[in-house]
Amino acid sequence: MVRKVDRASRKDGPGDDVAEVIRHNRNGGAMHNYELVEGPMLRNLKGFLKGFPREGKPPVLNGHQIAIFGDRAAELFTGSVLRRVGPPAS
């Protein structure tokens, strides 16, 4: 069975949009209302947050990450894992 997560955001990178979302969230910006966000990982957090583009370093983005914020998305993710690999060993 496939179920839809109501509010999801996917950020493809590298790009200015991804960098601005990361900067906004890491600097204490207002929280979004997505249940799930996926996109590339920021590999140089300290250098990037120093104030790019003025004095900081440009973002280094690679890999892939999923951040789960809503209960419904968490339940769907957990259910999917349990169906594939089974319950944890006791």
Secondary structure, DSSP 8 states (H G I E B T S, - for coil): -----SSEEE--SSSHHHHHHHHHHHTT------SEEEEEEES-HHHHHTTTTTSS----EEEEEEEE-SHHHHHHHHHHHHHHH-S---
